[in-house]
Amino acid sequence: MEDMLTELPPPSRFFLDDLNNFAPPAAPLPSPFISLSPPNSKTTIRPALLIIAISNPSLNLLHHLSLKTLIGTLILPEILTSGNSVNPSLKDKSCNLYAINHADKSIVIANFQYSVSSERTHSIAKTLIGQQIVPERVLIFDSVQSRNYRGRISTDDTFALKLETSRERKEGPLLKRLNYFPSGSVLEGLGAALLSRCQMMNMKATLCVSWPESGGSVVQMVKDLLLKDVLVDTDVTIEADDEDESLRFGYKNHYLDSELYT
């Protein structure tokens, strides 16, 4: 006689994957796209440098960068923008694109103020780099996650490290003072996908990761990198209102999505 307690169940009785064979596949998400403002809407932008802000310190600093002009937006269709303000704000869920011009050198800035799932990182990287925007060099600011770092990180530590594409290292790095990200540590998410895109396209690119995610010390460190190493020949300043606590004290902006680094 069969043992009803120990006999294996018939196939497909309790396996979700088998049951899903009878369900229609989910509709694919629309592709991300860039909406450029006139007169750039029908042209390919070729900046000398594309700066991409993902980390909280870089978002705050570049949002307050003076002499920048809004030239477009990278739109992720699944991100609702109904609550966004008319003028660019750190409270918005958006990825605004700005331009800075100095003599014959052009710089484009992309501020990512919304969460990006791992499944969408590569499509966003492909949309941002190499289609409507073809930069000579790319600089990405992200934060390192303690779970991915080889070794223990204290909350009192403050540091910035870098990864580079092969061409960046060969032709001369942009951030010469930074040490390289240690072997055995892992980077994931949008920053890693953007650097991979640049490597695949044989572009000069650097991924700068900082720790901690917020705080006055890391804000000052990223500010020094921007003004002393990146924007050396550009006549720009970082301006903030007296009441802007995110820059004065380095607090994490609670309006930003807490899953920004997923």
C-alpha positions in Angstrom: 0.0 0.0 0.0 1.2 3.5 -0.8 2.3 5.7 2.0 0.3 8.9 1.6 2.7 10.9 3.8 6.0 10.1 2.2 5.1 9.5 -1.5 6.2 12.4 -3.8 3.3 14.4 -5.2 2.4 14.0 -8.9 4.3 16.4 -11.2 3.0 20.0 -11.5 0.9 19.8 -8.3 2.8 22.3 -6.2 5.4 23.7 -8.5 4.7 27.4 -9.3 6.9 27.4 -12.4 4.8 24.7 -14.0 1.6 26.5 -13.1 2.9 29.6 -14.7 3.1 27.8 -18.0 -0.7 28.4 -18.3 -0.5 32.1 -17.5 0.1 34.7 -20.3 3.5 36.3 -20.1 3.7 39.8 -18.5 3.8 42.7 -21.0 7.3 44.0 -21.4 8.0 47.4 -19.9 8.4 50.3 -22.4 12.0 51.3 -23.1 13.5 54.3 -21.3 14.0 57.4 -23.5 15.5 60.8 -23.5 13.4 63.9 -24.1 15.7 66.8 -25.1 14.7 70.4 -25.2 15.0 72.5 -28.3 17.3 73.3 -30.0 18.9 69.9 -29.1 15.9 67.7 -29.8 17.0 66.6 -33.3 20.7 66.5 -32.7 23.3 64.2 -31.1 25.0 65.8 -28.2 28.7 65.2 -28.0 30.0 66.6 -24.7 33.6 66.5 -23.6 32.4 65.1 -20.2 29.2 63.4 -19.0 28.8 63.5 -15.2 26.3 61.0 -13.8 25.1 61.5 -10.2 23.7 58.5 -8.4 25.0 58.9 -4.8 23.3 61.3 -2.4 26.2 63.7 -2.0 26.8 64.1 -5.7 23.0 64.6 -6.3 22.9 67.4 -3.7 26.1 69.1 -4.9 25.3 69.0 -8.7 21.7 70.1 -8.1 23.2 73.3 -6.6 25.8 73.8 -9.3 25.6 77.3 -10.7 25.5 78.3 -14.4 23.8 75.0 -15.5 21.1 74.9 -18.2 18.3 72.3 -18.2 18.5 70.5 -21.6 16.3 67.5 -21.2 15.1 64.5 -19.1 15.7 60.8 -19.1 12.3 59.2 -18.7 11.7 55.8 -17.2 8.0 55.1 -18.1 7.2 53.2 -14.9 8.2 56.1 -12.7 5.3 58.4 -11.9 6.1 62.1 -12.2 2.7 63.5 -11.2 4.0 64.9 -7.9 7.1 66.6 -9.4 7.4 70.4 -9.2 7.5 72.8 -12.1 11.1 73.8 -11.4 13.8 71.1 -10.8 13.8 70.0 -7.2 15.6 67.3 -5.1 12.1 66.2 -4.0 11.3 65.1 -7.5 11.6 61.6 -8.9 13.3 62.5 -12.1 16.6 62.3 -14.1 17.2 65.8 -15.4 19.9 66.6 -17.8 21.9 69.8 -17.5 24.6 71.4 -19.7 27.6 73.5 -18.6 29.6 75.4 -21.2 33.1 76.9 -20.7 35.0 78.1 -23.8 34.9 75.2 -26.2 34.4 72.5 -23.5 30.9 71.2 -22.9 29.8 69.2 -19.9 26.5 67.3 -19.5 25.1 66.3 -16.1 22.6 63.6 -15.3 21.0 63.5 -11.9 19.3 60.2 -11.0 16.7 61.0 -8.4 14.6 57.8 -8.6 15.1 54.1 -7.8 16.3 51.8 -10.6 15.7 48.1 -10.4 18.5 45.7 -11.4 16.4 44.6 -14.4 16.4 48.1 -15.9 20.0 49.2 -15.3 21.4 48.0 -18.7 18.6 49.4 -20.8 19.0 52.8 -19.0 22.8 52.7 -19.6 22.2 52.0 -23.3 19.7 54.8 -23.5 21.9 57.4 -21.7 25.3 56.6 -23.3 26.0 56.2 -27.0 22.7 57.1 -28.7 21.5 60.7 -28.3 24.4 61.5 -26.0 27.9 60.5 -27.1 30.4 61.8 -24.6 34.2 61.8 -24.9 34.5 60.8 -21.3 32.1 59.7 -18.5 32.3 60.2 -14.8 29.9 58.3 -12.5 29.4 59.1 -8.8 27.9 56.3 -6.7 28.0 55.0 -3.1 29.6 51.7 -2.0 27.4 49.3 -0.1 28.9 47.9 3.1 27.6 44.4 2.3 29.6 44.4 -1.0 32.9 45.7 0.4 35.6 43.3 1.3 36.4 44.0 4.9 34.6 45.9 7.7 33.6 49.5 7.2 33.1 51.8 10.2 30.4 54.5 10.1 33.3 56.8 11.1 35.2 56.1 8.0 35.1 58.4 5.0 36.7 57.5 1.7 36.3 57.5 -2.1 37.6 54.8 -4.5 37.5 54.3 -8.2 37.1 51.9 -11.0 38.1 52.7 -14.6 37.6 51.4 -18.1 40.7 50.1 -19.9 40.9 53.2 -22.2 40.7 55.6 -19.2 43.5 53.9 -17.4 45.6 53.7 -20.6 45.2 57.3 -21.7 45.4 59.0 -18.3 42.9 58.9 -15.4 40.7 61.8 -14.6 40.8 61.2 -10.8 44.5 60.7 -10.3 44.5 61.0 -6.5 42.0 58.2 -5.8 43.0 54.6 -5.0 41.4 51.8 -6.9 38.4 49.8 -5.6 39.9 46.7 -3.8 39.9 43.3 -5.4 37.3 41.0 -3.9 34.8 43.7 -3.4 31.7 44.0 -5.6 29.8 46.8 -7.2 26.3 46.4 -8.5 23.3 48.4 -9.8 23.2 51.3 -12.1 26.7 52.6 -11.6 28.2 49.2 -12.5 25.9 48.9 -15.6 27.0 52.4 -16.8 30.7 51.6 -16.4 30.2 48.3 -18.3 28.4 50.2 -21.1 31.4 52.5 -21.4 33.9 49.6 -21.4 31.9 47.9 -24.1 32.0 51.1 -26.2 35.7 51.6 -25.6 35.1 54.9 -23.9 37.1 56.7 -21.2 35.1 56.4 -18.0 35.5 56.4 -14.2 33.2 55.1 -11.5 33.8 56.9 -8.2 32.3 55.3 -5.2 32.2 57.0 -1.8 31.4 56.1 1.8 29.3 56.8 3.8 26.1 57.5 1.8 25.5 60.8 3.6 27.2 63.1 6.1 29.1 66.3 6.1 32.5 64.7 5.6 31.6 62.8 2.5 29.8 65.8 1.0 32.9 67.9 1.5 35.1 65.1 0.0 32.9 64.8 -3.2 32.8 68.6 -3.4 36.6 68.8 -3.4 36.8 66.1 -6.1 34.4 68.1 -8.3 35.9 71.5 -8.0 39.6 70.6 -7.7 39.9 67.6 -10.0 36.9 67.6 -12.4 35.8 71.2 -13.0 39.2 72.8 -12.7 39.0 74.8 -15.8 35.3 75.6 -15.5 34.2 78.8 -13.8 31.4 77.3 -11.7 30.5 77.3 -8.0 28.2 75.3 -5.8 25.5 77.5 -4.4 23.0 76.6 -1.6 20.4 78.4 0.3 21.1 79.1 4.0 18.3 76.7 5.0 19.6 73.8 2.8 20.6 71.4 5.6 21.6 68.6 3.1 24.7 70.7 2.1 25.3 72.5 5.4 25.2 69.4 7.6 25.3 66.5 5.1 21.9 65.0 6.1 20.5 62.4 3.8 17.6 63.9 1.8 14.5 62.1 3.1 12.6 63.0 0.0 14.8 60.7 -2.2 13.8 57.1 -2.7 15.4 54.9 0.0 16.0 52.2 -2.6 18.0 54.5 -4.9 21.0 52.1 -4.8 19.1 48.9 -5.5 
